[in-house]
Amino acid sequence: MQQLISPPARPSADPGSPESLAAVYAYPDQVNHGLPWLRANMVAGLDGGARLDGLSEGLSGDADKLIFGVLRALSDVVLVGAETVRAEGYRPARAPAAFAAARRAAGQAPAPVIAIVSRSLGLDLAAPLFTEPLVRTVVITTADSPAESRRAVAEVADVIVAGEGSVDLPAAVAALAGRGWTRLLTEGGPRLLGQLAAADLLDELCLSLAPLITAGDAPRIIHGAEMPDAQRMRLVSLIEQKGFLFTRYQRLHPDSAPSAT
């Protein structure tokens, strides 16, 4: 693994170590002052497809899985759509042991919270995500979601109500930050990521580019939602390993662009 572009003052020795990757992907200082920072972590093939044989797993590799683990270990909460939870067979998050001390020092829980966005509440409440989490799973839904389903979910997870008809994502992010979870990570899927981008909530995109051409009808990593304007991003780090490219982009604001520290 080699760092082709790295943020200033980042270590370049052993770029593939968890410690080095944690430095490269560190959240900005604003998270220590109660301000949320939402990053997305996605993988795509060279032709833009976000899935292979229906799953993102087919596009992944060893280095991608390592970075996936580091990004989770740095986060307070992982925001994910219910469709992705069902399709990818989500399980409770576990932070690598190497990050235990750093998480304690930062006042974080032993593992990030999984927060599921679901309007219909069509969730398998007997799944390990609800029966075996290190930290209680959160479900974000709407005021008009099925009342009986909401009561059942509340027995095994914390419920956040945000919006009516569809989940109000700005309100959801504010509710998560209000619980002290300012280091936000979303893993999509493409529909949720599109909604977050359209709501102007996406601060950062970590995109793993797999050296594969998949063709077919797989969606792009951001799919479905219409954005009023294209969001300009700036490249802040680039890592290569066995043909995979691991990019990190941050929002480019008209007057200034935040730097990770």
N, C-alpha and C positions, 0 to 999 in steps of 0.2 A: 504494500500500500504506500502511495506517495502523495503528499500534499502539493498540488500544482499551484494553488492560490490559497493563502491562509490569512486570517485577520492579523492585524499588527500585534506584536508582542506575544505570539503564540509559539509554543515549543514545536520544533520540527523534528526532534529526535524521536524515533520509534513512533511514527505517526499513527500506527495501527493499534496502539495500546489504548485501553479504556480511558486512562488518565489524560492522554493527549487528545483523544476525541472529545472528552468532556470539556476540555479547555476550548477547543475549536467551536463547540456547539453551546457554549455557556449562554444563559439568558442575559439580557441587558439589565442594567442596574435598576430600571424602573420597577421591576417586580418586587424589589425590596422595599418599595414605598407605596405598596397597595395598588399599583397600576398593572392591569393584566397585559400579557404578551401572548398572542396566539400564533403558534407555528403549526404548520402542516407537514406531515411526513408521508410521502407517496412514492410509488415506484411505477415506471412506465417503460415500455419497449421503445426501440428507435423510431417506430412509426406512430408513437403516441398512445398505443393501447395500454389501458390500466389493468388488464387482466389477461391471463392465459388459461385456457380451459375453464373459464368462468371464475378464476380466483387470482388474486394478486400474488399468492404464494409461488406460482409458476414462474414469475419474473424475478424472484429473489435469488440471493446467493449468500455465501458465508459472511462477506463484508457487509452486505446490506442488513443481514440479521444482527450483526454486531452493532452497527450504527442504530438500528431500530431499538435495541436494548439500551444503548446509551441515552438516546432521546427520551425513552420512557423513564429511565433512572433519574434524569434531570427534572422531570415534570412533576407537578402536583396532581394533575388530572388529565386523563385521556378522554377526549370528546369524540364520540363515534355514533354513526347512524345505526338504527335498529336493523336495517337491511344488511349492513356489513357484519353486524354481530351474528346474525343468523347464517349468512353465507360463509363467513370465515371461521365459524365455530369459536367465537371469542371465549377466552378463559380469564380468570383473575390475573391481574398484573403482578409481577414479581420483580423487584429491583435486584440486580446483581449484588452479591455480598461486598464487592469492592466499593460500592457506593453507600453502604450502611452508615458509616461514620459521617460522611458528607451530608447525607440526608438529615441525620440527627442534628448536626451543627446548624443546618439551615432551618430547623424547626419543621421539617417535613415528616409525614407519616412513613412507615417502613416501605410502602409501595404506593404508586400513584393510584388515585381513585379512577375507576372506569365510570364515565358518565354517558348514558345512552340517550339519544334523542329519539323519541317515539311518540307519535300522535295517537296511534291506534292501540298501543300497549300489547301488541301481539308478540309477547316474549315468553320464552321457556323458563318459568320461575324455578324449575327443578334443576336447571343447569348449574355447573360449578361457579359461574359468574355470580350467582345469587346465594349459593350454599357454602362456598369455600373461599370467599375473598379475605385477604389480609385486612383490607379496609372496606367498609360497606359500600356497595355499588350505589350509584345515583341514577335515577331515571328522570329525564326532563320531558314533560308532556304539556298538554294544553288543558285549559279550564273545562273544555267540553269533551275531553276524552271519556271513554266509558267509565262511569263511577264505580261499578263493581270491580272492573279490572284495576282501577286505580287503588282501591282498597286492598286488593290482593297484592299488588306490587309493593304497597307501603309496608306490608308485613316482612318483606325480605330486602327492601332497598329504601333509601331516602328518595323522596319524590319532590321535585321542583316543578311548580306550575308556572309556565311562562307563555302568555298569549292565549288566544282563542281561535279555533279554526286551523291554525298552523302554529308551530312553535316560534315564539318571538326570540330569535337568536341573540340580539343585543341584550335583551332582558336576561336570557339564560347565562350569557357570559358574565354579566354584572352580578348575577346571583352566585355564580361560582367564585368570582373574585371576592364577593362579600363574605365568603367562608374562609378567606385567606388563601385561596388557590389561584395565584396570579401567574404561575408557570403553566400555561395551557398548551396542550398538544392535541391536535386532531389527526386521526388516521383515515378520515373520510367516512364513508366512501365518496365517490365522485359527486353524487347528488348533494350530500351535506356540504361538501367542500365548496360546491358551486353556490349554495345558499349563503355560506359564511363569507365568501368573496363578494357576492352581490350586496351583502349587508355591510360591506366595508369593515369587516372584522379581522381580516387576515393580515397579520404583520409580517409573516415569514413563511417561505416555502422551502422545505428540504426535499429535493427531488432526486431519487436514485434512477439513473438511466441505465437500463440493462442492454447488453449488446445482442439484442434479439429483434427480429422482425416477425411479428405475430399475425398481421393482417386480420381478417375476420371483422366482427362487429363490436368489439370491445369498446366501452366508452373511454373518453379521455379522462385524465385525472380530475378535471373540473368539468362537470356536466350538468346541463339542464337549466340553470338559472341565467337570466339575462342581466348583464352588468351595464349601468348607465355609461360608463367610460372604461376603457382599458386601463388596468392598473400597472404602472411602470415599476419595475423591480431592479435592484442592483445586486450583482454577484459579489458575495463576501467570502466564500470559500469554495474550493473545488478539490476533490480527492479522487484519485484513480486507483483501481485495483482489478487486475485481470480483465480489463476491458470495460468494467463498470465505472461510471462516473457518478460521483456523489456531490451534488450541488447544493448550495445554500444561498437563497436569495432573500433580501429584505425589501420592504416597501421603500420606494423612493419618493419622499415628500417634496413638494415644490420648493420649500425653503431649506430643509435639512433632512438628513437620513440618519437614523440612530445606529450606533455601533454597538455590537455585543461586547460585554466585558466579563 
